[in-house]
Amino acid sequence: MTGPGGAGSSTVAAATAARLAAAGSRCVLLTGQPPGIAELADRVTVDVVAPQPALEELWDRHVGRLAGALPLLTVPPATSVVPLPGVTEFALLTALAGHLRDGDADVVVLDPGPTATATALLGLPGALRWWLAQAAPTRLRVLATLRAAATPGRAGVTAGLLAGTAATEELLDAVALADPARTAVHLVLRPDAAAAQHLQHAATALGVLGQRIASVTVARLLPDGSGEWWQRRAAVQEQAVHSVRALTDPVQEVAEAAVAPAGVADLLALGAAVPETAVQPVPQAVPRRVDGEWLLDVPLPFARRGEVELTRWADDLVVTAAGVRRSLALDALLRRCTASGGSLTDPGTARAVLEVRFVPDPAQWPAGLLATAAAAEGSGA
């Protein structure tokens, strides 16, 4: 659950967790702030993640191995470690992986905060995998394994780093934040003029990460009133809801409460829990052959021409849009091709797709295979 600050995503997250628990699900509410709802912790497992303690626990777990790999350095204790930017997202990721590994929940309701933080969290596993691949490529891992076999009992810096890499990869294997079939993203918006724009920007950013918006809630709608101020405010709200409904479905509306919910009964009475959505697995992007080229489709809802960057680096396709970048590993076929360009179909709409064109690289194809493929294509085979 996420949205612009002040939209009410934390309330929606708590209400959704309470509804799921009432329906019999083992539910964990994973959040960075205590929800402040009486009796909620009696019905739902509330896991409040504080970044500093989470970092200290992680450091304590691996400091011995790090000290052994770097014997010439004095490794600080956990109580003296200064957190880096991004530690909040990493702490949430670690806590989420722990619940998934332990199997103590049927569903985890994750309340990471504003959209920018949620997007950073969704992109963190892919980013960590990319950096791990750069720091510990396959050839380095093979050499380290051979060296360890030849010199048993000597850990070495490389072995220590690879051990840390393996621990991080084990953590990442436990989560599937980029898979819409296992992780649903629900957006909570304020009823103001920026609602539709925020929805479009979030949808594009999520598209880069391989995700999509499962539902939208427009919250904190004021009731009808009298006077010029109420009329103007009602017009803004009505236009905001109309603009959002024109872009996506489903959309639910939640009225502003006179006072914040004090207990679970008040929370459920808001009707703010996100609607049940049928989660459909997203088919894997498979290159398709068109006129001697291969096309790879990357869905980017609401992306516009001139706002998408596309590059090729080694065996990865790098896509940047809405301030988010993702490196997509190409399959064996496209690795032997050259990216010749890309174009957006249906730009600015929910159906916008980035079509990336690839042409065979003769230097990487077996002799005669291109000619055979061309002949088969010309004969309609």
C-alpha positions as CSV (number, residue, x, y, z in Angstrom):
1,M,0.0,0.0,0.0
2,T,1.5,3.3,-1.0
3,G,0.7,6.8,-2.2
4,P,1.7,10.4,-1.9
5,G,2.3,11.5,1.7
6,G,-0.9,12.2,3.6
7,A,-3.2,10.2,1.3
8,G,-4.0,7.7,4.0
9,S,-2.1,4.6,2.7
10,S,-1.2,3.6,6.3
11,T,-4.8,3.6,7.3
12,V,-5.8,1.6,4.2
13,A,-3.0,-0.9,5.0
14,A,-4.2,-1.4,8.6
15,A,-7.8,-1.7,7.5
16,T,-6.8,-4.3,4.8
17,A,-4.8,-6.3,7.4
18,A,-7.8,-6.2,9.9
19,R,-10.2,-7.4,7.2
20,L,-7.9,-10.2,6.1
21,A,-7.5,-11.3,9.7
22,A,-11.2,-11.2,10.3
23,A,-11.7,-13.5,7.3
24,G,-9.3,-16.1,8.8
25,S,-6.0,-15.3,7.1
26,R,-2.7,-15.3,9.0
27,C,-1.8,-11.7,8.3
28,V,1.3,-9.7,9.1
29,L,1.3,-5.9,8.9
30,L,4.8,-4.9,8.0
31,T,5.4,-1.2,8.6
32,G,7.9,1.4,9.6
33,Q,5.6,3.2,11.9
34,P,3.3,1.9,14.7
35,P,-0.3,2.0,13.4
36,G,-1.7,3.4,16.7
37,I,-4.9,1.4,16.5
38,A,-6.1,-0.2,19.7
39,E,-6.5,-4.0,19.6
40,L,-5.0,-4.3,16.1
41,A,-2.0,-6.1,17.4
42,D,-4.3,-8.6,19.1
43,R,-5.8,-9.6,15.8
44,V,-2.9,-9.0,13.4
45,T,0.8,-9.6,13.7
46,V,2.2,-6.1,13.6
47,D,5.9,-6.0,12.7
48,V,7.3,-2.5,13.1
49,V,10.7,-2.3,11.4
50,A,13.2,0.2,12.8
51,P,16.1,0.5,10.4
52,Q,18.9,1.0,12.9
53,P,18.2,-2.1,15.0
54,A,17.7,-4.1,11.8
55,L,21.1,-3.0,10.5
56,E,22.8,-3.8,13.8
57,E,21.3,-7.3,13.8
58,L,22.4,-7.9,10.2
59,W,25.9,-6.6,11.0
60,D,26.2,-8.8,14.1
61,R,25.3,-11.8,12.0
62,H,28.1,-11.3,9.5
63,V,30.8,-9.3,11.3
64,G,32.8,-12.3,12.2
65,R,33.1,-13.5,8.6
66,L,33.9,-10.0,7.5
67,A,36.6,-9.6,10.1
68,G,38.1,-13.0,9.1
69,A,38.2,-11.9,5.4
70,L,39.8,-8.5,6.2
71,P,42.3,-9.3,9.0
72,L,44.3,-6.0,8.5
73,L,41.2,-3.8,9.2
74,T,39.5,-3.1,12.5
75,V,35.9,-3.8,11.9
76,P,33.6,-1.6,14.0
77,P,31.0,-3.2,16.3
78,A,27.3,-3.1,15.4
79,T,26.6,-0.3,17.9
80,S,29.0,2.0,15.9
81,V,27.8,1.3,12.4
82,V,26.4,4.4,10.6
83,P,23.5,3.6,8.3
84,L,23.7,4.4,4.6
85,P,20.9,5.9,2.6
86,G,18.5,3.2,1.5
87,V,18.9,1.2,4.8
88,T,15.1,1.6,5.5
89,E,14.2,-0.2,2.3
90,F,16.8,-2.9,3.0
91,A,15.5,-3.4,6.5
92,L,11.9,-3.8,5.2
93,L,13.2,-6.3,2.5
94,T,15.0,-8.3,5.2
95,A,12.0,-8.4,7.4
96,L,9.7,-9.4,4.5
97,A,12.1,-12.2,3.5
98,G,12.2,-13.4,7.1
99,H,8.4,-13.8,7.2
100,L,8.3,-15.6,3.9
101,R,11.1,-18.0,4.9
102,D,9.4,-18.7,8.3
103,G,6.0,-19.3,6.6
104,D,4.3,-17.5,9.5
105,A,1.8,-15.6,7.3
106,D,-0.6,-16.3,4.5
107,V,-0.3,-12.7,3.4
108,V,1.9,-9.8,4.3
109,V,0.4,-6.3,4.1
110,L,3.4,-4.0,3.5
111,D,3.2,-0.3,4.4
112,P,6.5,1.2,3.3
113,G,5.4,4.8,3.1
114,P,5.3,7.3,0.2
115,T,5.4,6.1,-3.4
116,A,9.1,7.0,-3.9
117,T,10.0,4.7,-0.9
118,A,7.8,2.0,-2.2
119,T,9.2,2.2,-5.7
120,A,12.8,2.0,-4.3
121,L,11.8,-1.0,-2.3
122,L,10.3,-2.8,-5.3
123,G,13.4,-2.1,-7.3
124,L,15.9,-3.0,-4.6
125,P,16.1,-6.8,-5.3
126,G,16.8,-6.2,-9.0
127,A,19.4,-3.5,-8.2
128,L,21.1,-5.7,-5.6
129,R,21.3,-8.6,-8.1
130,W,22.8,-6.3,-10.7
131,W,25.5,-5.0,-8.3
132,L,26.3,-8.5,-7.1
133,A,26.8,-9.6,-10.7
134,Q,29.3,-6.8,-11.2
135,A,31.2,-7.4,-8.0
136,A,31.1,-11.2,-8.2
137,P,30.8,-12.4,-11.8
138,T,30.7,-16.1,-12.6
139,R,34.4,-16.3,-13.5
140,L,35.4,-14.7,-10.2
141,R,33.3,-17.3,-8.3
142,V,34.8,-20.2,-10.2
143,L,38.3,-19.0,-9.5
144,A,37.5,-18.4,-5.8
145,T,36.1,-21.9,-5.5
146,L,39.3,-23.4,-7.1
147,R,41.5,-21.4,-4.9
148,A,39.7,-22.4,-1.8
149,A,40.0,-26.1,-2.8
150,A,43.7,-25.6,-3.4
151,T,44.4,-23.7,-0.1
152,P,42.0,-25.0,2.5
153,G,41.9,-23.1,5.8
154,R,42.7,-19.7,4.2
155,A,39.5,-17.7,3.8
156,G,40.9,-14.7,1.9
157,V,39.2,-11.5,1.0
158,T,37.5,-12.9,-2.1
159,A,36.1,-15.9,-0.3
160,G,34.7,-13.6,2.4
161,L,33.1,-11.3,-0.2
162,L,31.6,-14.3,-2.0
163,A,30.2,-15.6,1.3
164,G,28.5,-12.2,1.8
165,T,27.2,-12.4,-1.8
166,A,25.7,-15.8,-1.3
167,A,23.9,-14.6,1.9
168,T,22.4,-11.6,0.1
169,E,21.3,-13.8,-2.8
170,E,19.6,-16.2,-0.4
171,L,17.7,-13.2,1.0
172,L,16.6,-12.1,-2.5
173,D,15.5,-15.6,-3.4
174,A,12.9,-15.4,-0.7
175,V,11.0,-12.4,-2.1
176,A,9.2,-11.8,-5.4
177,L,8.4,-8.1,-5.3
178,A,8.5,-7.7,-9.1
179,D,6.1,-10.5,-9.7
180,P,2.5,-9.2,-10.0
181,A,1.2,-12.8,-9.5
182,R,2.7,-12.8,-5.9
183,T,2.9,-9.1,-5.0
184,A,0.0,-6.7,-5.6
185,V,0.6,-3.0,-5.5
186,H,-2.3,-0.8,-4.3
187,L,-2.2,2.9,-4.8
188,V,-3.9,5.4,-2.4
189,L,-4.5,8.9,-3.7
190,R,-5.7,12.2,-2.4
191,P,-8.7,13.8,-4.2
192,D,-6.8,16.7,-5.6
193,A,-5.7,18.0,-9.0
194,A,-2.5,16.0,-8.9
195,A,-4.1,12.6,-8.4
196,A,-4.2,11.5,-12.1
197,Q,-0.7,12.7,-12.7
198,H,0.6,10.8,-9.7
199,L,-1.2,7.7,-10.9
200,Q,0.3,7.9,-14.4
201,H,3.9,8.5,-13.0
202,A,3.6,5.6,-10.5
203,A,2.2,3.3,-13.2
204,T,5.1,4.0,-15.5
205,A,7.7,3.6,-12.8
206,L,6.1,0.3,-11.8
207,G,6.1,-0.8,-15.4
208,V,9.8,-0.3,-15.6
209,L,10.2,-2.6,-12.6
210,G,7.9,-5.3,-14.1
211,Q,5.0,-4.4,-11.8
212,R,1.5,-2.9,-12.2
213,I,-1.1,-1.2,-10.1
214,A,-3.7,-3.7,-8.8
215,S,-6.2,-1.2,-7.5
216,V,-6.6,2.5,-6.7
217,T,-8.2,4.1,-3.7
218,V,-9.2,7.8,-3.6
219,A,-9.3,8.5,0.1
220,R,-10.1,11.4,2.4
221,L,-13.1,12.6,0.4
222,L,-15.0,15.4,2.3
223,P,-18.8,15.1,2.7
224,D,-21.1,17.5,1.0
225,G,-21.4,21.0,2.6
226,S,-22.8,24.4,2.0
227,G,-21.1,27.6,1.0
228,E,-18.7,28.7,-1.8
229,W,-15.7,27.0,-0.2
230,W,-17.5,23.6,-0.1
231,Q,-18.7,23.9,-3.6
232,R,-15.2,24.7,-4.9
233,R,-13.7,21.8,-2.9
234,A,-16.5,19.4,-4.1
235,A,-15.7,20.4,-7.7
236,V,-12.0,19.6,-7.2
237,Q,-12.8,16.2,-5.6
238,E,-15.3,15.3,-8.3
239,Q,-12.9,16.2,-11.1
240,A,-10.0,14.2,-9.4
241,V,-12.2,11.1,-9.1
242,H,-13.4,11.4,-12.6
243,S,-9.8,11.8,-13.9
244,V,-8.6,8.7,-12.0
245,R,-11.5,6.6,-13.2
246,A,-10.8,7.6,-16.7
247,L,-7.3,6.0,-16.4
248,T,-7.8,2.8,-14.4
249,D,-10.2,0.3,-12.8
250,P,-11.0,-0.7,-10.1
251,V,-11.2,2.6,-8.1
252,Q,-12.8,2.8,-4.6
253,E,-13.7,5.9,-2.7
254,V,-13.2,6.4,1.0
255,A,-14.7,9.3,2.9
256,E,-12.7,11.5,5.4
257,A,-13.5,10.5,9.0
258,A,-14.2,13.2,11.5
259,V,-11.7,11.6,13.9
260,A,-8.9,9.1,13.3
261,P,-10.0,5.5,14.0
262,A,-9.2,4.5,17.6
263,G,-9.9,0.8,17.4
264,V,-10.4,-2.1,15.0
265,A,-14.2,-1.5,14.9
266,D,-13.7,2.1,13.8
267,L,-11.1,1.0,11.3
268,L,-13.3,-1.6,9.7
269,A,-16.2,0.9,9.6
270,L,-14.2,3.2,7.3
271,G,-14.6,0.7,4.5
272,A,-11.0,1.5,3.5
273,A,-9.7,-2.1,2.9
274,V,-8.6,-2.6,-0.7
275,P,-11.0,-4.6,-2.8
276,E,-10.3,-8.3,-3.6
277,T,-8.5,-8.4,-6.9
278,A,-8.1,-11.4,-9.1
279,V,-4.3,-11.8,-9.5
280,Q,-3.4,-13.0,-13.0
281,P,0.1,-14.3,-13.8
282,V,1.9,-12.0,-16.3
283,P,3.3,-13.9,-19.3
284,Q,7.0,-13.7,-19.7
285,A,8.2,-11.4,-22.4
286,V,9.2,-13.6,-25.4
287,P,10.8,-12.1,-28.5
288,R,8.7,-12.4,-31.6
289,R,9.9,-12.6,-35.2
290,V,8.7,-9.8,-37.5
291,D,10.2,-9.1,-41.0
292,G,13.7,-10.4,-40.3
293,E,13.9,-8.8,-36.8
294,W,12.9,-9.8,-33.3
295,L,10.7,-7.6,-31.2
296,L,10.7,-7.6,-27.4
297,D,7.7,-5.9,-25.7
298,V,8.2,-4.0,-22.4
299,P,4.9,-2.7,-21.0
300,L,5.2,1.0,-19.8
301,P,1.8,2.3,-18.9
302,F,1.3,6.0,-19.6
303,A,4.9,6.5,-20.9
304,R,5.3,9.2,-23.5
305,R,7.6,9.6,-26.3
306,G,10.8,11.4,-25.4
307,E,10.5,10.3,-21.7
308,V,12.0,6.8,-22.1
309,E,15.7,6.0,-22.3
310,L,17.0,2.7,-23.8
311,T,20.5,1.4,-23.8
312,R,22.3,-2.0,-24.3
313,W,25.1,-3.0,-22.0
314,A,26.7,-6.4,-22.4
315,D,23.9,-9.0,-22.1
316,D,21.4,-6.5,-20.5
317,L,18.8,-4.2,-21.8
318,V,18.6,-1.0,-19.7
319,V,15.3,0.8,-19.6
320,T,14.8,4.2,-17.8
321,A,11.5,6.0,-17.3
322,A,9.7,8.0,-14.6
323,G,13.0,8.3,-12.7
324,V,13.4,4.6,-12.4
325,R,16.0,2.4,-14.2
326,R,16.0,-1.4,-14.6
327,S,18.5,-3.8,-16.2
328,L,16.7,-6.6,-18.0
329,A,18.8,-9.7,-18.7
330,L,18.4,-10.8,-22.3
331,D,17.8,-14.4,-23.3
332,A,20.2,-16.5,-25.3
333,L,18.6,-15.6,-28.6
334,L,18.7,-11.8,-28.1
335,R,22.2,-11.9,-26.7
336,R,23.4,-12.8,-30.2
337,C,21.6,-9.8,-31.6
338,T,22.1,-6.1,-31.8
339,A,19.5,-3.7,-30.4
340,S,18.6,-1.6,-33.5
341,G,16.1,0.7,-31.8
342,G,12.8,1.0,-30.0
343,S,9.5,2.8,-30.2
344,L,6.4,3.3,-28.1
345,T,3.0,2.0,-29.1
346,D,-0.1,3.8,-27.8
347,P,2.0,6.4,-25.9
348,G,0.4,8.2,-23.0
349,T,-2.2,5.5,-22.4
350,A,-2.5,2.5,-20.1
351,R,-1.7,0.3,-23.1
352,A,1.7,1.9,-23.8
353,V,4.4,-0.6,-24.7
354,L,8.0,-0.2,-25.5
355,E,8.9,-2.3,-28.6
356,V,12.6,-3.0,-28.8
357,R,13.9,-4.2,-32.1
358,F,16.8,-6.6,-32.5
359,V,18.7,-7.7,-35.6
360,P,21.0,-10.8,-35.7
361,D,24.7,-10.1,-35.2
362,P,26.4,-12.2,-37.9
363,A,29.6,-12.4,-35.8
364,Q,27.7,-14.3,-33.1
365,W,25.6,-16.7,-35.2
366,P,26.8,-20.1,-36.5
367,A,27.7,-20.1,-40.2
368,G,24.8,-20.7,-42.4
369,L,22.1,-20.4,-39.7
370,L,21.1,-16.9,-40.7
371,A,20.8,-18.0,-44.3
372,T,18.7,-21.0,-43.3
373,A,16.4,-18.8,-41.1
374,A,16.0,-16.3,-43.9
375,A,15.1,-19.0,-46.4
376,A,12.6,-20.5,-44.0
377,E,11.0,-17.1,-43.5
378,G,10.8,-16.4,-47.2
379,S,9.1,-19.8,-47.8
380,G,6.6,-19.1,-45.0
381,A,7.8,-22.1,-43.0
